[in-house]
Amino acid sequence: MTATDDWDAVGARNLLEGIIQSSGYKINYGRNGRGNRPLLKDDSIAKAKHNYTR
C-alpha cells in the first residue's frame, strides 16, 4: 500500500467511525468475551438526552 493509499484508508475509516459513533454505537475491535459482535451499542451515548425539533 502506498503512503497516499494509507492516508486515504485512514481518512475513510475515521469518517465511518464518526458515522457509527454518532448513531450511538462503538466498534468492537478486540475479542473481549463479547462474542463476534463488531458493533456494540454505546450506553453512554444512548443515555444522552437529545432535543430534536421540527
Phi and psi in radians as a Rosetta constraint file:
Dihedral C 1 N 2 CA 2 C 2 CIRCULARHARMONIC -1.363 0.35
Dihedral N 2 CA 2 C 2 N 3 CIRCULARHARMONIC 2.884 0.35
Dihedral C 2 N 3 CA 3 C 3 CIRCULARHARMONIC -1.085 0.35
Dihedral N 3 CA 3 C 3 N 4 CIRCULARHARMONIC -0.653 0.35
Dihedral C 3 N 4 CA 4 C 4 CIRCULARHARMONIC -1.150 0.35
Dihedral N 4 CA 4 C 4 N 5 CIRCULARHARMONIC -0.753 0.35
Dihedral C 4 N 5 CA 5 C 5 CIRCULARHARMONIC -1.110 0.35
Dihedral N 5 CA 5 C 5 N 6 CIRCULARHARMONIC -0.704 0.35
Dihedral C 5 N 6 CA 6 C 6 CIRCULARHARMONIC -1.084 0.35
Dihedral N 6 CA 6 C 6 N 7 CIRCULARHARMONIC -0.766 0.35
Dihedral C 6 N 7 CA 7 C 7 CIRCULARHARMONIC -1.040 0.35
Dihedral N 7 CA 7 C 7 N 8 CIRCULARHARMONIC -0.800 0.35
Dihedral C 7 N 8 CA 8 C 8 CIRCULARHARMONIC -1.132 0.35
Dihedral N 8 CA 8 C 8 N 9 CIRCULARHARMONIC -0.696 0.35
Dihedral C 8 N 9 CA 9 C 9 CIRCULARHARMONIC -1.137 0.35
Dihedral N 9 CA 9 C 9 N 10 CIRCULARHARMONIC -0.737 0.35
Dihedral C 9 N 10 CA 10 C 10 CIRCULARHARMONIC -1.137 0.35
Dihedral N 10 CA 10 C 10 N 11 CIRCULARHARMONIC -0.720 0.35
Dihedral C 10 N 11 CA 11 C 11 CIRCULARHARMONIC -1.090 0.35
Dihedral N 11 CA 11 C 11 N 12 CIRCULARHARMONIC -0.738 0.35
Dihedral C 11 N 12 CA 12 C 12 CIRCULARHARMONIC -1.134 0.35
Dihedral N 12 CA 12 C 12 N 13 CIRCULARHARMONIC -0.747 0.35
Dihedral C 12 N 13 CA 13 C 13 CIRCULARHARMONIC -1.066 0.35
Dihedral N 13 CA 13 C 13 N 14 CIRCULARHARMONIC -0.742 0.35
Dihedral C 13 N 14 CA 14 C 14 CIRCULARHARMONIC -1.118 0.35
Dihedral N 14 CA 14 C 14 N 15 CIRCULARHARMONIC -0.696 0.35
Dihedral C 14 N 15 CA 15 C 15 CIRCULARHARMONIC -1.113 0.35
Dihedral N 15 CA 15 C 15 N 16 CIRCULARHARMONIC -0.784 0.35
Dihedral C 15 N 16 CA 16 C 16 CIRCULARHARMONIC -1.123 0.35
Dihedral N 16 CA 16 C 16 N 17 CIRCULARHARMONIC -0.725 0.35
Dihedral C 16 N 17 CA 17 C 17 CIRCULARHARMONIC -1.091 0.35
Dihedral N 17 CA 17 C 17 N 18 CIRCULARHARMONIC -0.647 0.35
Dihedral C 17 N 18 CA 18 C 18 CIRCULARHARMONIC -1.112 0.35
Dihedral N 18 CA 18 C 18 N 19 CIRCULARHARMONIC -0.721 0.35
Dihedral C 18 N 19 CA 19 C 19 CIRCULARHARMONIC -1.133 0.35
Dihedral N 19 CA 19 C 19 N 20 CIRCULARHARMONIC -0.778 0.35
Dihedral C 19 N 20 CA 20 C 20 CIRCULARHARMONIC -1.091 0.35
Dihedral N 20 CA 20 C 20 N 21 CIRCULARHARMONIC -0.805 0.35
Dihedral C 20 N 21 CA 21 C 21 CIRCULARHARMONIC -1.192 0.35
Dihedral N 21 CA 21 C 21 N 22 CIRCULARHARMONIC -0.636 0.35
Dihedral C 21 N 22 CA 22 C 22 CIRCULARHARMONIC -1.230 0.35
Dihedral N 22 CA 22 C 22 N 23 CIRCULARHARMONIC -0.283 0.35
Dihedral C 22 N 23 CA 23 C 23 CIRCULARHARMONIC -1.579 0.35
Dihedral N 23 CA 23 C 23 N 24 CIRCULARHARMONIC 0.045 0.35
Dihedral C 23 N 24 CA 24 C 24 CIRCULARHARMONIC 1.588 0.35
Dihedral N 24 CA 24 C 24 N 25 CIRCULARHARMONIC 0.355 0.35
Dihedral C 24 N 25 CA 25 C 25 CIRCULARHARMONIC -2.108 0.35
Dihedral N 25 CA 25 C 25 N 26 CIRCULARHARMONIC 2.893 0.35
Dihedral C 25 N 26 CA 26 C 26 CIRCULARHARMONIC -2.340 0.35
Dihedral N 26 CA 26 C 26 N 27 CIRCULARHARMONIC 2.758 0.35
Dihedral C 26 N 27 CA 27 C 27 CIRCULARHARMONIC -1.609 0.35
Dihedral N 27 CA 27 C 27 N 28 CIRCULARHARMONIC 2.319 0.35
Dihedral C 27 N 28 CA 28 C 28 CIRCULARHARMONIC -1.707 0.35
Dihedral N 28 CA 28 C 28 N 29 CIRCULARHARMONIC 1.725 0.35
Dihedral C 28 N 29 CA 29 C 29 CIRCULARHARMONIC -1.471 0.35
Dihedral N 29 CA 29 C 29 N 30 CIRCULARHARMONIC -0.502 0.35
Dihedral C 29 N 30 CA 30 C 30 CIRCULARHARMONIC -1.791 0.35
Dihedral N 30 CA 30 C 30 N 31 CIRCULARHARMONIC 2.965 0.35
Dihedral C 30 N 31 CA 31 C 31 CIRCULARHARMONIC -1.801 0.35
Dihedral N 31 CA 31 C 31 N 32 CIRCULARHARMONIC 1.521 0.35
Dihedral C 31 N 32 CA 32 C 32 CIRCULARHARMONIC -1.909 0.35
Dihedral N 32 CA 32 C 32 N 33 CIRCULARHARMONIC 0.610 0.35
Dihedral C 32 N 33 CA 33 C 33 CIRCULARHARMONIC 1.509 0.35
Dihedral N 33 CA 33 C 33 N 34 CIRCULARHARMONIC 0.062 0.35
Dihedral C 33 N 34 CA 34 C 34 CIRCULARHARMONIC -1.688 0.35
Dihedral N 34 CA 34 C 34 N 35 CIRCULARHARMONIC 0.206 0.35
Dihedral C 34 N 35 CA 35 C 35 CIRCULARHARMONIC 1.417 0.35
Dihedral N 35 CA 35 C 35 N 36 CIRCULARHARMONIC -2.874 0.35
Dihedral C 35 N 36 CA 36 C 36 CIRCULARHARMONIC -1.673 0.35
Dihedral N 36 CA 36 C 36 N 37 CIRCULARHARMONIC 1.216 0.35
Dihedral C 36 N 37 CA 37 C 37 CIRCULARHARMONIC -2.105 0.35
Dihedral N 37 CA 37 C 37 N 38 CIRCULARHARMONIC 1.796 0.35
Dihedral C 37 N 38 CA 38 C 38 CIRCULARHARMONIC -1.221 0.35
Dihedral N 38 CA 38 C 38 N 39 CIRCULARHARMONIC -0.472 0.35
Dihedral C 38 N 39 CA 39 C 39 CIRCULARHARMONIC -2.084 0.35
Dihedral N 39 CA 39 C 39 N 40 CIRCULARHARMONIC 2.346 0.35
Dihedral C 39 N 40 CA 40 C 40 CIRCULARHARMONIC -2.151 0.35
Dihedral N 40 CA 40 C 40 N 41 CIRCULARHARMONIC 2.475 0.35
Dihedral C 40 N 41 CA 41 C 41 CIRCULARHARMONIC -1.189 0.35
Dihedral N 41 CA 41 C 41 N 42 CIRCULARHARMONIC 2.241 0.35
Dihedral C 41 N 42 CA 42 C 42 CIRCULARHARMONIC -1.582 0.35
Dihedral N 42 CA 42 C 42 N 43 CIRCULARHARMONIC 1.800 0.35
Dihedral C 42 N 43 CA 43 C 43 CIRCULARHARMONIC -1.072 0.35
Dihedral N 43 CA 43 C 43 N 44 CIRCULARHARMONIC -0.545 0.35
Dihedral C 43 N 44 CA 44 C 44 CIRCULARHARMONIC -1.183 0.35
Dihedral N 44 CA 44 C 44 N 45 CIRCULARHARMONIC -0.558 0.35
Dihedral C 44 N 45 CA 45 C 45 CIRCULARHARMONIC -1.453 0.35
Dihedral N 45 CA 45 C 45 N 46 CIRCULARHARMONIC -0.666 0.35
Dihedral C 45 N 46 CA 46 C 46 CIRCULARHARMONIC -1.104 0.35
Dihedral N 46 CA 46 C 46 N 47 CIRCULARHARMONIC -0.516 0.35
Dihedral C 46 N 47 CA 47 C 47 CIRCULARHARMONIC -1.510 0.35
Dihedral N 47 CA 47 C 47 N 48 CIRCULARHARMONIC -0.096 0.35
Dihedral C 47 N 48 CA 48 C 48 CIRCULARHARMONIC -1.202 0.35
Dihedral N 48 CA 48 C 48 N 49 CIRCULARHARMONIC 2.489 0.35
Dihedral C 48 N 49 CA 49 C 49 CIRCULARHARMONIC -1.526 0.35
Dihedral N 49 CA 49 C 49 N 50 CIRCULARHARMONIC 2.309 0.35
Dihedral C 49 N 50 CA 50 C 50 CIRCULARHARMONIC -1.976 0.35
Dihedral N 50 CA 50 C 50 N 51 CIRCULARHARMONIC 2.525 0.35
Dihedral C 50 N 51 CA 51 C 51 CIRCULARHARMONIC -2.022 0.35
Dihedral N 51 CA 51 C 51 N 52 CIRCULARHARMONIC 1.607 0.35
Dihedral C 51 N 52 CA 52 C 52 CIRCULARHARMONIC -1.694 0.35
Dihedral N 52 CA 52 C 52 N 53 CIRCULARHARMONIC 2.299 0.35
Dihedral C 52 N 53 CA 53 C 53 CIRCULARHARMONIC -2.205 0.35
Dihedral N 53 CA 53 C 53 N 54 CIRCULARHARMONIC 2.645 0.35
